[in-house]
């Protein structure tokens, strides 16, 4: 009578092969997840910076009415101004919006509101100072000091 099933040696060899595959695949998966987060971060930074530049250009062209929405340098006083919009200044009325919403920071705590996930920079802030002067929003950055896959620091992006 023949015994059916796997021997202990066959089972150990199978488990070892699966373990080796897992050890090789896990770092690749983690790098892929991090690469996707970095790509999302670059896109979010690009989106907000483009909106800030469009707001500033409209201010230089005189399309932003005087009020509390722009600083004396022509930058928005908060990220909320970019989302809430400004009066278009045309005869038809309406509003000009620069962002549909503030993008999410993929490296921030997901329980925080999107507006609180970014470190803001004012036009008057010193380049090496990480504190926001609160005069306006000249730029944004992430508040983490980790290195990206390419070796650069996320806070320098």
OpenMM code with the backbone's topology and positions (N, CA, C; nanometers):
from openmm import Vec3, app, unit

residues = "UNK UNK UNK UNK UNK UNK UNK UNK UNK UNK UNK UNK UNK UNK UNK UNK UNK UNK UNK UNK UNK UNK UNK UNK UNK UNK UNK UNK UNK UNK UNK UNK UNK UNK UNK UNK UNK UNK UNK UNK UNK UNK UNK UNK UNK UNK UNK UNK UNK UNK UNK UNK UNK UNK UNK UNK UNK UNK UNK UNK UNK UNK UNK UNK UNK UNK UNK UNK UNK UNK UNK UNK UNK UNK UNK UNK UNK UNK UNK UNK UNK UNK UNK UNK UNK UNK UNK UNK UNK UNK UNK UNK UNK UNK UNK UNK UNK UNK UNK UNK UNK UNK UNK UNK UNK UNK UNK UNK UNK UNK UNK UNK UNK UNK UNK UNK UNK UNK UNK UNK UNK UNK UNK UNK UNK UNK UNK UNK UNK UNK UNK UNK UNK UNK UNK UNK UNK UNK UNK UNK UNK UNK UNK UNK UNK UNK UNK UNK UNK UNK UNK UNK UNK UNK UNK UNK UNK".split()
positions = [
    Vec3(0.0831, -0.1154, 0.0000),
    Vec3(0.0000, 0.0000, 0.0000),
    Vec3(0.0896, 0.1244, 0.0000),
    Vec3(0.0649, 0.2175, -0.0933),
    Vec3(0.1447, 0.3391, -0.1069),
    Vec3(0.0908, 0.4482, -0.0156),
    Vec3(0.1831, 0.5197, 0.0484),
    Vec3(0.1452, 0.6291, 0.1373),
    Vec3(0.1394, 0.7569, 0.0545),
    Vec3(0.0277, 0.8261, 0.0665),
    Vec3(0.0123, 0.9499, -0.0099),
    Vec3(0.0369, 1.0694, 0.0818),
    Vec3(0.0804, 1.1811, 0.0225),
    Vec3(0.1027, 1.3030, 0.0999),
    Vec3(0.2470, 1.3485, 0.0870),
    Vec3(0.2796, 1.4552, 0.1563),
    Vec3(0.4133, 1.5118, 0.1510),
    Vec3(0.4951, 1.4635, 0.2693),
    Vec3(0.6225, 1.4474, 0.2429),
    Vec3(0.7114, 1.4135, 0.3537),
    Vec3(0.7519, 1.5433, 0.4246),
    Vec3(0.8073, 1.5298, 0.5398),
    Vec3(0.8499, 1.6455, 0.6177),
    Vec3(0.9562, 1.7254, 0.5423),
    Vec3(1.0454, 1.6587, 0.4744),
    Vec3(1.1518, 1.7257, 0.3995),
    Vec3(1.0919, 1.8089, 0.2861),
    Vec3(0.9946, 1.7539, 0.2166),
    Vec3(0.9308, 1.8275, 0.1075),
    Vec3(0.8606, 1.9532, 0.1601),
    Vec3(0.7969, 1.9402, 0.2742),
    Vec3(0.7292, 2.0554, 0.3339),
    Vec3(0.8303, 2.1629, 0.3749),
    Vec3(0.9427, 2.1236, 0.4352),
    Vec3(1.0443, 2.2200, 0.4764),
    Vec3(1.1051, 2.2916, 0.3563),
    Vec3(1.1311, 2.2184, 0.2496),
    Vec3(1.1861, 2.2793, 0.1282),
    Vec3(1.0870, 2.3808, 0.0717),
    Vec3(0.9604, 2.3466, 0.0694),
    Vec3(0.8572, 2.4381, 0.0180),
    Vec3(0.8486, 2.5646, 0.1032),
    Vec3(0.8525, 2.5490, 0.2346),
    Vec3(0.8459, 2.6646, 0.3240),
    Vec3(0.9694, 2.7521, 0.3067),
    Vec3(1.0868, 2.6920, 0.2894),
    Vec3(1.2096, 2.7690, 0.2689),
    Vec3(1.2030, 2.8484, 0.1391),
    Vec3(1.1538, 2.7879, 0.0338),
    Vec3(1.1424, 2.8582, -0.0948),
    Vec3(1.0467, 2.9766, -0.0822),
    Vec3(0.9330, 2.9551, -0.0170),
    Vec3(0.8379, 3.0645, 0.0033),
    Vec3(0.8983, 3.1753, 0.0896),
    Vec3(0.9754, 3.1392, 0.1897),
    Vec3(1.0410, 3.2379, 0.2750),
    Vec3(1.1412, 3.3221, 0.1977),
    Vec3(1.2199, 3.2579, 0.1127),
    Vec3(1.3180, 3.3305, 0.0312),
    Vec3(1.2471, 3.4266, -0.0633),
    Vec3(1.1397, 3.3811, -0.1253),
    Vec3(1.0630, 3.4682, -0.2148),
    Vec3(1.0054, 3.5883, -0.1394),
    Vec3(0.9574, 3.5654, -0.0180),
    Vec3(0.9012, 3.6748, 0.0613),
    Vec3(1.0089, 3.7758, 0.0998),
    Vec3(1.1282, 3.7272, 0.1352),
    Vec3(1.2374, 3.8161, 0.1732),
    Vec3(1.2796, 3.9031, 0.0553),
    Vec3(1.2733, 3.8506, -0.0648),
    Vec3(1.3101, 3.9264, -0.1839),
    Vec3(1.1976, 4.0214, -0.2249),
    Vec3(1.0742, 3.9775, -0.2171),
    Vec3(0.9608, 4.0554, -0.2680),
    Vec3(0.9205, 4.1698, -0.1758),
    Vec3(0.9315, 4.1538, -0.0454),
    Vec3(0.8845, 4.2559, 0.0478),
    Vec3(0.9556, 4.3902, 0.0310),
    Vec3(1.0885, 4.3960, 0.0239),
    Vec3(1.1534, 4.5264, 0.0027),
    Vec3(1.1144, 4.5903, -0.1309),
    Vec3(1.0963, 4.5084, -0.2325),
    Vec3(1.0535, 4.5628, -0.3617),
    Vec3(0.9156, 4.6267, -0.3503),
    Vec3(0.8269, 4.5607, -0.2798),
    Vec3(0.6921, 4.6136, -0.2593),
    Vec3(0.6968, 4.7438, -0.1791),
    Vec3(0.7776, 4.7464, -0.0734),
    Vec3(0.7883, 4.8671, 0.0091),
    Vec3(0.8456, 4.9838, -0.0710),
    Vec3(0.9442, 4.9572, -0.1558),
    Vec3(0.9998, 5.0627, -0.2409),
    Vec3(0.8956, 5.1141, -0.3395),
    Vec3(0.8146, 5.0243, -0.3927),
    Vec3(0.7112, 5.0653, -0.4873),
    Vec3(0.6071, 5.1540, -0.4190),
    Vec3(0.5670, 5.1176, -0.2986),
    Vec3(0.4703, 5.1991, -0.2237),
    Vec3(0.5292, 5.3372, -0.1958),
    Vec3(0.6551, 5.3418, -0.1549),
    Vec3(0.7205, 5.4700, -0.1263),
    Vec3(0.7365, 5.5527, -0.2532),
    Vec3(0.7688, 5.4888, -0.3641),
    Vec3(0.7828, 5.5587, -0.4919),
    Vec3(0.6498, 5.6232, -0.5325),
    Vec3(0.5389, 5.5516, -0.5095),
    Vec3(0.4069, 5.6064, -0.5411),
    Vec3(0.3743, 5.7256, -0.4515),
    Vec3(0.4106, 5.7174, -0.3238),
    Vec3(0.3884, 5.8302, -0.2331),
    Vec3(0.4712, 5.9514, -0.2770),
    Vec3(0.5942, 5.9273, -0.3181),
    Vec3(0.6793, 6.0368, -0.3644),
    Vec3(0.6205, 6.1017, -0.4893),
    Vec3(0.5681, 6.0203, -0.5789),
    Vec3(0.5060, 6.0744, -0.6996),
    Vec3(0.3825, 6.1579, -0.6631),
    Vec3(0.3020, 6.1096, -0.5692),
    Vec3(0.1850, 6.1854, -0.5235),
    Vec3(0.2276, 6.3164, -0.4570),
    Vec3(0.3364, 6.3129, -0.3809),
    Vec3(0.3861, 6.4335, -0.3152),
    Vec3(0.4321, 6.5363, -0.4180),
    Vec3(0.5069, 6.4927, -0.5177),
    Vec3(0.5525, 6.5850, -0.6225),
    Vec3(0.4340, 6.6498, -0.6937),
    Vec3(0.3322, 6.5697, -0.7234),
    Vec3(0.2134, 6.6219, -0.7912),
    Vec3(0.1392, 6.7217, -0.7021),
    Vec3(0.1265, 6.6922, -0.5730),
    Vec3(0.0580, 6.7834, -0.4808),
    Vec3(0.1340, 6.9157, -0.4687),
    Vec3(0.2657, 6.9084, -0.4549),
    Vec3(0.3457, 7.0303, -0.4465),
    Vec3(0.3334, 7.1124, -0.5744),
    Vec3(0.3388, 7.0458, -0.6882),
    Vec3(0.3270, 7.1146, -0.8168),
    Vec3(0.1904, 7.1829, -0.8294),
    Vec3(0.0844, 7.1153, -0.7873),
    Vec3(-0.0508, 7.1703, -0.7972),
    Vec3(-0.0654, 7.2969, -0.7135),
    Vec3(-0.0218, 7.2919, -0.5886),
    Vec3(-0.0369, 7.4082, -0.5005),
    Vec3(0.0537, 7.5220, -0.5456),
    Vec3(0.1758, 7.4919, -0.5847),
    Vec3(0.2673, 7.5978, -0.6285),
    Vec3(0.2182, 7.6648, -0.7561),
    Vec3(0.1583, 7.5879, -0.8460),
    Vec3(0.1001, 7.6455, -0.9673),
    Vec3(-0.0158, 7.7378, -0.9316),
    Vec3(-0.0981, 7.6982, -0.8350),
    Vec3(-0.2104, 7.7823, -0.7914),
    Vec3(-0.1600, 7.9115, -0.7269),
    Vec3(-0.0561, 7.9024, -0.6450),
    Vec3(0.0011, 8.0223, -0.5819),
    Vec3(0.0553, 8.1162, -0.6890),
    Vec3(0.1247, 8.0610, -0.7881),
    Vec3(0.1788, 8.1432, -0.8967),
    Vec3(0.0677, 8.2090, -0.9781),
    Vec3(-0.0417, 8.1367, -1.0044),
    Vec3(-0.1543, 8.1938, -1.0792),
    Vec3(-0.2189, 8.3075, -0.9998),
    Vec3(-0.2344, 8.2894, -0.8695),
    Vec3(-0.2894, 8.3944, -0.7831),
    Vec3(-0.1999, 8.5180, -0.7889),
    Vec3(-0.0696, 8.4976, -0.7753),
    Vec3(0.0245, 8.6100, -0.7764),
    Vec3(0.0212, 8.6818, -0.9115),
    Vec3(0.0128, 8.6072, -1.0184),
    Vec3(0.0057, 8.6681, -1.1521),
    Vec3(-0.1220, 8.7509, -1.1667),
    Vec3(-0.2345, 8.6987, -1.1187),
    Vec3(-0.3597, 8.7754, -1.1224),
    Vec3(-0.3479, 8.9028, -1.0389),
    Vec3(-0.2790, 8.8952, -0.9252),
    Vec3(-0.2585, 9.0140, -0.8425),
    Vec3(-0.1755, 9.1178, -0.9180),
    Vec3(-0.0683, 9.0727, -0.9857),
    Vec3(0.0156, 9.1659, -1.0620),
    Vec3(-0.0623, 9.2306, -1.1760),
    Vec3(-0.1570, 9.1571, -1.2344),
    Vec3(-0.2379, 9.2097, -1.3445),
    Vec3(-0.3550, 9.2943, -1.2948),
    Vec3(-0.3730, 9.3044, -1.1635),
    Vec3(-0.4802, 9.3845, -1.1073),
    Vec3(-0.6152, 9.3148, -1.1037),
    Vec3(-0.6166, 9.1828, -1.1188),
    Vec3(-0.7432, 9.1092, -1.1194),
    Vec3(-0.7886, 9.0667, -0.9802),
    Vec3(-0.7048, 9.0850, -0.8809),
    Vec3(-0.7432, 9.0540, -0.7425),
    Vec3(-0.7836, 9.1866, -0.6775),
    Vec3(-0.9096, 9.1997, -0.6371),
    Vec3(-0.9523, 9.3269, -0.5778),
    Vec3(-0.8860, 9.3488, -0.4419),
    Vec3(-0.8668, 9.4760, -0.4056),
    Vec3(-0.8093, 9.5033, -0.2739),
    Vec3(-0.8987, 9.4470, -0.1644),
    Vec3(-0.8393, 9.3998, -0.0638),
    Vec3(-0.9125, 9.3391, 0.0469),
    Vec3(-0.8146, 9.2622, 0.1314),
    Vec3(-0.8618, 9.1717, 0.2087),
    Vec3(-0.7745, 9.0956, 0.2962),
    Vec3(-0.7288, 8.9637, 0.2386),
    Vec3(-0.7466, 8.9417, 0.1068),
    Vec3(-0.7142, 8.8112, 0.0490),
    Vec3(-0.5691, 8.7990, 0.0048),
    Vec3(-0.5045, 8.9116, -0.0248),
    Vec3(-0.3662, 8.9090, -0.0715),
    Vec3(-0.2804, 8.9954, 0.0201),
    Vec3(-0.1567, 8.9543, 0.0372),
    Vec3(-0.0629, 9.0334, 0.1170),
    Vec3(-0.0129, 9.1504, 0.0330),
    Vec3(0.0687, 9.2341, 0.0924),
    Vec3(0.1244, 9.3479, 0.0188),
    Vec3(0.2170, 9.3025, -0.0932),
    Vec3(0.2648, 9.1788, -0.0875),
    Vec3(0.3506, 9.1239, -0.1925),
    Vec3(0.2724, 9.0487, -0.2988),
    Vec3(0.1405, 9.0368, -0.2809),
    Vec3(0.0571, 8.9748, -0.3828),
    Vec3(0.0379, 8.8257, -0.3699),
    Vec3(0.0694, 8.7705, -0.2559),
    Vec3(0.0495, 8.6272, -0.2340),
    Vec3(-0.0724, 8.6062, -0.1449),
    Vec3(-0.1397, 8.4921, -0.1573),
    Vec3(-0.2596, 8.4687, -0.0754),
    Vec3(-0.2238, 8.4641, 0.0729),
    Vec3(-0.3173, 8.5089, 0.1559),
    Vec3(-0.2906, 8.5108, 0.3000),
    Vec3(-0.3062, 8.3726, 0.3624),
    Vec3(-0.3698, 8.2799, 0.2914),
    Vec3(-0.3834, 8.1422, 0.3406),
    Vec3(-0.4128, 8.0506, 0.2226),
    Vec3(-0.3974, 7.9211, 0.2448),
    Vec3(-0.4334, 7.8245, 0.1409),
    Vec3(-0.5841, 7.8239, 0.1170),
    Vec3(-0.6606, 7.8580, 0.2195),
    Vec3(-0.8066, 7.8604, 0.2054),
    Vec3(-0.8505, 7.9619, 0.1006),
    Vec3(-0.7766, 8.0702, 0.0821),
    Vec3(-0.8102, 8.1696, -0.0202),
    Vec3(-0.8067, 8.1057, -0.1585),
    Vec3(-0.7110, 8.0174, -0.1815),
    Vec3(-0.7000, 7.9513, -0.3117),
    Vec3(-0.8178, 7.8587, -0.3374),
    Vec3(-0.8715, 7.7996, -0.2321),
    Vec3(-0.9853, 7.7080, -0.2450),
    Vec3(-1.1167, 7.7852, -0.2522),
    Vec3(-1.1328, 7.8853, -0.1666),
    Vec3(-1.2579, 7.9622, -0.1617),
    Vec3(-1.2722, 8.0578, -0.2788),
    Vec3(-1.1614, 8.0955, -0.3397),
    Vec3(-1.1646, 8.1817, -0.4567),
    Vec3(-1.1735, 8.3289, -0.4215),
    Vec3(-1.1628, 8.4110, -0.5257),
    Vec3(-1.1729, 8.5562, -0.5121),
    Vec3(-1.2730, 8.6052, -0.6156),
    Vec3(-1.3288, 8.7242, -0.5926),
    Vec3(-1.4206, 8.7821, -0.6902),
    Vec3(-1.3476, 8.7989, -0.8226),
    Vec3(-1.4150, 8.7610, -0.9310),
    Vec3(-1.3512, 8.7644, -1.0625),
    Vec3(-1.3257, 8.9063, -1.1097),
    Vec3(-1.4018, 9.0033, -1.0598),
    Vec3(-1.3776, 9.1417, -1.0988),
    Vec3(-1.4306, 9.1742, -1.2370),
    Vec3(-1.5207, 9.0922, -1.2897),
    Vec3(-1.5793, 9.1183, -1.4210),
    Vec3(-1.7210, 9.1704, -1.4025),
    Vec3(-1.7792, 9.2219, -1.5098),
    Vec3(-1.9167, 9.2721, -1.5031),
    Vec3(-2.0157, 9.1611, -1.4716),
    Vec3(-1.9852, 9.0395, -1.5154),
    Vec3(-2.0743, 8.9269, -1.4901),
    Vec3(-2.0658, 8.8774, -1.3462),
    Vec3(-1.9678, 8.9229, -1.2747),
    Vec3(-1.9487, 8.8751, -1.1374),
    Vec3(-1.8808, 8.7392, -1.1375),
    Vec3(-1.9093, 8.6610, -1.0371),
    Vec3(-1.8497, 8.5277, -1.0273),
    Vec3(-1.7229, 8.5289, -0.9449),
    Vec3(-1.6652, 8.4123, -0.9330),
    Vec3(-1.5431, 8.3957, -0.8542),
    Vec3(-1.4400, 8.3205, -0.9371),
    Vec3(-1.3156, 8.3471, -0.9066),
    Vec3(-1.2056, 8.2738, -0.9691),
    Vec3(-1.1462, 8.1843, -0.8619),
    Vec3(-1.1443, 8.0541, -0.8924),
    Vec3(-1.0911, 7.9548, -0.7991),
    Vec3(-0.9554, 7.9067, -0.8500),
    Vec3(-0.8639, 7.8854, -0.7587),
    Vec3(-0.7292, 7.8424, -0.7944),
    Vec3(-0.7062, 7.6954, -0.7621),
    Vec3(-0.7755, 7.6446, -0.6629),
    Vec3(-0.7682, 7.5031, -0.6253),
    Vec3(-0.9091, 7.4521, -0.5984),
    Vec3(-0.9368, 7.3307, -0.6395),
    Vec3(-1.0642, 7.2690, -0.6016),
    Vec3(-1.0618, 7.2303, -0.4541),
    Vec3(-0.9476, 7.1836, -0.4117),
    Vec3(-0.9269, 7.1455, -0.2722),
    Vec3(-0.7768, 7.1443, -0.2481),
    Vec3(-0.7381, 7.1554, -0.1246),
    Vec3(-0.5960, 7.1443, -0.0906),
    Vec3(-0.5598, 6.9967, -0.0990),
    Vec3(-0.4582, 6.9619, -0.1778),
    Vec3(-0.4230, 6.8200, -0.1904),
    Vec3(-0.3725, 6.7614, -0.0591),
    Vec3(-0.3859, 6.6318, -0.0499),
    Vec3(-0.3407, 6.5597, 0.0685),
    Vec3(-0.1904, 6.5370, 0.0604),
    Vec3(-0.1245, 6.5507, 0.1729),
    Vec3(0.0175, 6.5184, 0.1838),
    Vec3(0.0268, 6.3682, 0.2095),
    Vec3(0.0829, 6.2900, 0.1171),
    Vec3(0.0834, 6.1446, 0.1344),
    Vec3(0.1670, 6.0954, 0.2520),
    Vec3(0.2542, 6.1782, 0.3052),
    Vec3(0.3384, 6.1375, 0.4178),
    Vec3(0.2852, 6.1876, 0.5521),
    Vec3(0.1782, 6.2645, 0.5507),
    Vec3(0.1231, 6.3209, 0.6746),
    Vec3(0.0233, 6.2251, 0.7377),
    Vec3(-0.0105, 6.2550, 0.8607),
    Vec3(-0.1115, 6.1791, 0.9339),
    Vec3(-0.2454, 6.1944, 0.8616),
    Vec3(-0.3061, 6.0849, 0.8165),
    Vec3(-0.4308, 6.0962, 0.7395),
    Vec3(-0.5491, 6.1484, 0.8199),
    Vec3(-0.5379, 6.1529, 0.9522),
    Vec3(-0.6487, 6.2054, 1.0324),
    Vec3(-0.6486, 6.3580, 1.0375),
    Vec3(-0.5380, 6.4211, 0.9995),
    Vec3(-0.5313, 6.5670, 0.9974),
    Vec3(-0.6056, 6.6208, 0.8759),
    Vec3(-0.6706, 6.7367, 0.8883),
    Vec3(-0.7295, 6.7998, 0.7699),
    Vec3(-0.6196, 6.8378, 0.6710),
    Vec3(-0.6526, 6.8401, 0.5421),
    Vec3(-0.5522, 6.8676, 0.4389),
    Vec3(-0.4822, 7.0020, 0.4592),
    Vec3(-0.5547, 7.1018, 0.5075),
    Vec3(-0.4937, 7.2337, 0.5296),
    Vec3(-0.3835, 7.2301, 0.6346),
    Vec3(-0.3898, 7.1362, 0.7269),
    Vec3(-0.2925, 7.1296, 0.8363),
    Vec3(-0.1769, 7.0336, 0.8078),
    Vec3(-0.1757, 6.9727, 0.6913),
    Vec3(-0.0726, 6.8740, 0.6602),
    Vec3(0.0527, 6.9359, 0.5989),
    Vec3(0.0499, 7.0636, 0.5709),
    Vec3(0.1603, 7.1284, 0.5015),
    Vec3(0.2277, 7.2313, 0.5901),
    Vec3(0.3563, 7.2510, 0.5663),
    Vec3(0.4300, 7.3576, 0.6328),
    Vec3(0.4335, 7.4749, 0.5349),
    Vec3(0.3861, 7.5897, 0.5783),
    Vec3(0.3746, 7.7054, 0.4903),
    Vec3(0.4972, 7.7944, 0.5021),
    Vec3(0.5237, 7.8692, 0.3956),
    Vec3(0.6355, 7.9631, 0.3917),
    Vec3(0.5827, 8.0988, 0.3471),
    Vec3(0.6259, 8.2058, 0.4132),
    Vec3(0.5898, 8.3423, 0.3749),
    Vec3(0.6978, 8.4006, 0.2856),
    Vec3(0.6609, 8.5024, 0.2113),
    Vec3(0.7560, 8.5719, 0.1256),
    Vec3(0.8686, 8.6332, 0.2084),
    Vec3(0.8368, 8.6743, 0.3306),
    Vec3(0.9342, 8.7412, 0.4167),
    Vec3(1.0208, 8.6440, 0.4962),
    Vec3(0.9882, 8.5168, 0.4981),
    Vec3(1.0625, 8.4195, 0.5786),
    Vec3(1.2045, 8.4008, 0.5265),
    Vec3(1.2960, 8.3798, 0.6188),
    Vec3(1.4336, 8.3467, 0.5817),
    Vec3(1.4357, 8.2071, 0.5194),
    Vec3(1.5230, 8.1822, 0.4225),
    Vec3(1.5240, 8.0512, 0.3548),
    Vec3(1.5490, 7.9327, 0.4468),
    Vec3(1.6313, 7.9501, 0.5491),
    Vec3(1.6639, 7.8369, 0.6361),
    Vec3(1.5745, 7.8293, 0.7595),
    Vec3(1.4767, 7.9179, 0.7706),
    Vec3(1.3853, 7.9185, 0.8843),
    Vec3(1.2661, 7.8287, 0.8528),
    Vec3(1.2307, 7.7417, 0.9440),
    Vec3(1.1189, 7.6503, 0.9199),
    Vec3(0.9875, 7.7010, 0.9790),
    Vec3(0.9890, 7.8183, 1.0411),
    Vec3(0.8666, 7.8744, 1.1008),
    Vec3(0.7987, 7.9670, 1.0009),
    Vec3(0.6670, 7.9581, 0.9965),
    Vec3(0.5884, 8.0404, 0.9055),
    Vec3(0.5657, 8.1777, 0.9674),
    Vec3(0.5935, 8.2833, 0.8926),
    Vec3(0.5747, 8.4188, 0.9419),
    Vec3(0.4300, 8.4657, 0.9425),
    Vec3(0.3407, 8.3932, 0.8792),
    Vec3(0.1960, 8.4193, 0.8763),
    Vec3(0.1548, 8.5443, 0.7998),
    Vec3(0.2438, 8.6045, 0.7216),
    Vec3(0.2043, 8.7203, 0.6421),
    Vec3(0.1284, 8.6769, 0.5167),
    Vec3(0.1747, 8.5692, 0.4557),
    Vec3(0.1133, 8.5197, 0.3333),
    Vec3(0.1608, 8.3767, 0.3092),
    Vec3(0.1172, 8.3185, 0.1962),
    Vec3(0.1616, 8.1838, 0.1583),
    Vec3(0.2397, 8.1974, 0.0279),
    Vec3(0.3702, 8.1941, 0.0394),
    Vec3(0.4607, 8.2065, -0.0741),
    Vec3(0.4983, 8.0693, -0.1290),
    Vec3(0.5027, 7.9698, -0.0407),
    Vec3(0.5417, 7.8347, -0.0802),
    Vec3(0.4923, 7.7374, 0.0269),
    Vec3(0.4923, 7.6100, -0.0085),
    Vec3(0.4603, 7.5054, 0.0889),
    Vec3(0.5696, 7.4004, 0.0838),
    Vec3(0.5777, 7.3223, 0.1884),
    Vec3(0.6718, 7.2105, 0.1929),
    Vec3(0.6223, 7.1100, 0.2946),
    Vec3(0.6857, 6.9936, 0.2957),
    Vec3(0.6501, 6.8921, 0.3946),
    Vec3(0.7380, 6.9124, 0.5175),
    Vec3(0.6874, 6.8690, 0.6300),
    Vec3(0.7572, 6.8922, 0.7562),
    Vec3(0.8381, 6.7716, 0.8014),
    Vec3(0.8605, 6.6751, 0.7137),
    Vec3(0.9365, 6.5571, 0.7540),
    Vec3(1.0805, 6.5702, 0.7069),
    Vec3(1.1709, 6.5195, 0.7839),
    Vec3(1.3140, 6.5303, 0.7550),
    Vec3(1.3703, 6.4005, 0.6980),
    Vec3(1.2863, 6.3157, 0.6429),
    Vec3(1.3326, 6.1876, 0.5892),
    Vec3(1.3943, 6.2069, 0.4509),
    Vec3(1.4728, 6.1076, 0.4108),
    Vec3(1.5328, 6.1097, 0.2781),
    Vec3(1.4455, 6.0340, 0.1797),
    Vec3(1.4408, 6.0863, 0.0592),
    Vec3(1.3665, 6.0216, -0.0481),
    Vec3(1.4498, 5.9070, -0.1051),
    Vec3(1.3907, 5.8331, -0.1957),
    Vec3(1.4632, 5.7217, -0.2573),
    Vec3(1.5849, 5.7695, -0.3357),
    Vec3(1.5803, 5.8935, -0.3864),
    Vec3(1.6946, 5.9462, -0.4610),
    Vec3(1.7997, 6.0107, -0.3705),
    Vec3(1.7772, 6.0095, -0.2380),
    Vec3(1.8739, 6.0618, -0.1429),
    Vec3(1.8478, 6.2047, -0.0985),
    Vec3(1.7604, 6.2765, -0.1670),
    Vec3(1.7292, 6.4136, -0.1269),
    Vec3(1.6325, 6.4128, -0.0086),
    Vec3(1.6248, 6.5252, 0.0603),
    Vec3(1.5339, 6.5371, 0.1749),
    Vec3(1.3986, 6.5870, 0.1251),
    Vec3(1.2915, 6.5261, 0.1748),
    Vec3(1.1572, 6.5680, 0.1330),
    Vec3(1.1328, 6.7154, 0.1628),
    Vec3(1.1899, 6.7648, 0.2716),
    Vec3(1.1666, 6.9045, 0.3093),
    Vec3(1.2304, 7.0022, 0.2106),
    Vec3(1.3203, 6.9551, 0.1242),
    Vec3(1.3840, 7.0415, 0.0244),
    Vec3(1.3117, 7.0408, -0.1099),
    Vec3(1.2078, 6.9616, -0.1220),
    Vec3(1.1371, 6.9545, -0.2509),
    Vec3(1.0561, 7.0783, -0.2732),
] * unit.nanometer
topology = app.Topology()
chain = topology.addChain("A")
for resn in residues:
    res = topology.addResidue(resn, chain)
    for name in ("N", "CA", "C"):
        topology.addAtom(name, app.Element.getBySymbol(name[0]), res)
